[in-house]
Amino acid sequence: MSNNSSIATHDGVVIDIQPGKISVEMQVVSACASCKAHEKCAFVDKDRKVVEIETAESGKYHIGDNVTVCVNESRGLLAVLFAYLLPALLLVGSVVLLSLLSASETLVATATILLIAAYFLLLFLLRTKLQKKFTFSLK
């Protein structure tokens, strides 16, 4: 990680330890968490996420330890690009392009769905390579 990039942190709890790797569970809460009524609101978004962190120091951690998970914010933005922005651009672009070519609505819809499916299949096939780019560390 470069020195000039921001680091995003999130607190978590160690739930599994294996040689060279630990699993950390983090509770992710939406922006609603700062609202005074969020405890009583049915729309509050709470979820638990588990991340696996490769570390040579896995032996110094114990299940139940509180840890801070760190990730380079630029990597987070890259993940948003792959997960949301590129598929949205593909979707809109294919609809506009095929509509300009006077394709039928059925063809536009089918081609767009197939293009998005192919994109996510490509991400799935490249998941091992992408996982190496999006790494977490402990603080």
N, C-alpha and C positions, 0 to 999 in steps of 0.2 A: 504494500500500500504506500502511496506517495504521501509525503508530509503535508502537502497543501490541500489534501482532500478532507472532507468532513467525515466523521464517523458517527453512525447511528447506533444507539445502544438500546437494549431491552433486557429487563430482568427476567430470569427464569430459574427453574429448579432442575437439577440433574435427576433423570429418571432411569437411565441405563448407562452402564459402563462396559466397554469392550476394549481390548488392547488397541491402542491407537485411535480410539473413537469414543465419544460420549454423546448421549442423547439428552437434549434439554427441552423441557416443556415450558412454553411461555403463554401467558394469558394475553390475548390481543383484545383490546377494547376500542370501540369506535370513538369518534370525536364527541359523542353524546356523554361520555364519562364525566365531562366537566359540568354537565347540566345538573342542577339541584334535584331534579325529579327523575334522574336516570335509574334510580333503584326501583321505582314503581312503574317505569315505562315498559310497555311490551315490545317496543321497537328497538331497544338498546341492543347493539350488536356485540356480543361477547363470544369469543371462540378460543380454543386452546390449539396452539400450533406446536409441533415437535420438530426440532431441527437436529441434524446429526453434525457434529463438529469433529473434524479430524485433528487430533493433538497428540504429540509425543508424550505429553504429561498427563495422560488419562489416569495413571496410577495415583496421582495426588488428589483426585476428586472422589467423593463418596455420594451414593444415592441420597437425595434429599438436600444436598448442598445448594445454597443460593448462589447463583453466578450471574454475571453480566455478559450478554452476548453482543458482539460488535460486528458491524458490517460497514463497508465503505459505502457511503451514500450514492456515489456515482454508479456502483454496481446495482443498487436498488433502483435507480432511474433506468438503467439498462434493462432490468427485469420488467419494469413497467412498459418500456418500449416494446419488448418482445411479447408480453402478455396482453397488452391492451391497444397500444397505438398502432402497431403494424397490422394487426387483424382488422382494426377499424378502417385504416387506410385501404387495405385490400378490399374490404367489403364495399366501401363507398366508391372506390376507383373502378371496381369491376361493374358495379351497377351503372355508373355514369358512362363508362366506355361502351358497354354492351347496349345501353339505351341509345347512345349516339349512333351506333351501328345499326339501329332499327331492329334489334333482336326482339323476339316475342318475350312477353313477361315471364312465361314459363321457362324459356331458355335463360333469361337473365337470372331468375331465382335459382334454377338448377346449377348453373355455372358458378354463381356466387357461393352457394352452399358447398359445392365440390372444391372450390378454391380455398375456402376457409378450412374445410376438413383436411385438405392436403397440407396446408400451412401447419396446422396443429399436429398432424402426423409427422411432418418433418421435425418439429420441435421435440416430439416424443422420441424419434429415432436419434436425435442429437442430444438427448438428455444427459448422457454420461459426459459428453464434452462440455455441455453448458454447466453442469454441476461443478466442474472444475473452475469455471469462471466466477461462480457465485458462491464464495466460501464465507463461512462465519468464523469468528475467533472469539476467545474468551478474554475477559479483562479481570 
